[in-house]
Amino acid sequence: MVNATPEILRDTKIVVDLGKIAYNMSKIREMVGPQTEVMPVIKANGYGHGALAIAPTLIKNGAAALAVATLTEALELKDAYPDYPVLIMGHTPNRLLHHVVARDIIQTIWSIEQAEMLGSLAASLQKNARVHIKVDTGFHRLGKAPSDAFAAEICRMFNVAHLCVEGIFSHLALAGTEADEIQYQQFLHFVQKLEGLGCRFRYQHIADSIACVDYPRYRMNLVRPGALLYGMKSAQFGDLPVVQALTFQTAISQLHQVAAGEGLSYDYLWKAKRDSIIATLPFGYADGYPRNLREKGYVIINGVKAPIVGVICMDQCMADVTDVPDVCCGTEAIIYGDGHDGSMTIEEAASLAGTNKNDIIARLTARPPRVYIGE
Ligand SMILES: *Cc1c(COP(=O)(O)O)cnc(C)c1O
């Protein structure tokens, strides 16, 4: 059989709507306009959505390149799609730079030593190594601060044989409008100074999801949205009507009658206040569900909220379904949805778990199968 849908071997699954990712990408492109390109960030397995599965959708919808954090993430993409441009935004240790050159990966660097090493590796393979330079405007994570010495060092990089300096970028700490503006101005002035010294950068970029919505002028000629692509909104001033692309769902594995006064799960931390019907659900913290959602989280079953009760285990948890009609083994439960059915959104999960939305989606592990719809 051609194109047979692979059998899904688990009830707990992550359904990703590629049509929604395409829609979000088109909204971002519309917002930034034709002068600015979009480089989707698909690190951490595409924020849990599956980097390999979403990459073609993003390229088809006009991505200039794909950005990841690590060499392993870049290699995984290059194995599947040798021709897609992939930027590693993180540091690659010198001993591993030969992989970058051999696989035509674009690397972030900030020193002449890294530039020379890439240039000589590229020369030996008769290739050109492509790099983006990282400028530290205050985050103090990667890159060097703007200075005459750094400017001179960057000018030298342009003379390294077999090296193509393709871009320059910085990252905002998003510590507030004033602090953001200081970072942006520092970056802009440094790029202008370098241009005055004869350096030309095809790409200049500083904006992540929040910045590209909130600060139109920070878009420069390339933006690096991650969260926004998946439908996560965090912008404070602007708004972009992106939609959550992912649904996390499962099905009841067993039902129990629990008498008033009885406990359940580890340590019996939850005790039934009334005679209750408890559903066992086959997902747990090893699937990426926050363990601290005990007695805060809930699932939607037959349109009704069923609170998670008792300690959340590695692979399973329990929900009180006493007030839910028509439950049986196999009934579907929505863990994270887009909220239209009353389901817990990623945003609500983040707020209940005391973290941010990116953390909630990026922590979804490889164990739940991904199911792709919408294309
Ligand atoms: C993760 C990351 C992004 C994307 O951030 P979002 O907030 O998800 O848009 C952009 N740039 C860099 C350098 C990053 O590490």
The ligand as a MOL file (V3000), in Angstrom:
LIG
                    3D

  0  0  0     0  0            999 V3000
M  V30 BEGIN CTAB
M  V30 COUNTS 15 15 0 0 0
M  V30 BEGIN ATOM
M  V30 1 C 15.0000 30.6000 20.8470 0
M  V30 2 C 15.5300 31.7970 20.1530 0
M  V30 3 C 14.6900 32.5800 19.3460 0
M  V30 4 C 13.1930 32.3590 19.2530 0
M  V30 5 O 12.5790 32.7910 20.4390 0
M  V30 6 P 10.9810 32.8890 20.5850 0
M  V30 7 O 10.7920 33.6670 21.8220 0
M  V30 8 O 10.4560 31.5090 20.6910 0
M  V30 9 O 10.4970 33.5980 19.3730 0
M  V30 10 C 15.2630 33.6050 18.6370 0
M  V30 11 N 16.5910 33.8730 18.7270 0
M  V30 12 C 17.4220 33.1560 19.5080 0
M  V30 13 C 18.8750 33.4960 19.5530 0
M  V30 14 C 16.9160 32.1060 20.2570 0
M  V30 15 O 17.7430 31.4020 21.0520 0
M  V30 END ATOM
M  V30 BEGIN BOND
M  V30 1 1 1 2
M  V30 2 1 2 3
M  V30 3 2 2 14
M  V30 4 1 3 4
M  V30 5 2 3 10
M  V30 6 1 4 5
M  V30 7 1 5 6
M  V30 8 2 6 7
M  V30 9 1 6 8
M  V30 10 1 6 9
M  V30 11 1 10 11
M  V30 12 2 11 12
M  V30 13 1 12 13
M  V30 14 1 12 14
M  V30 15 1 14 15
M  V30 END BOND
M  V30 END CTAB
M  END
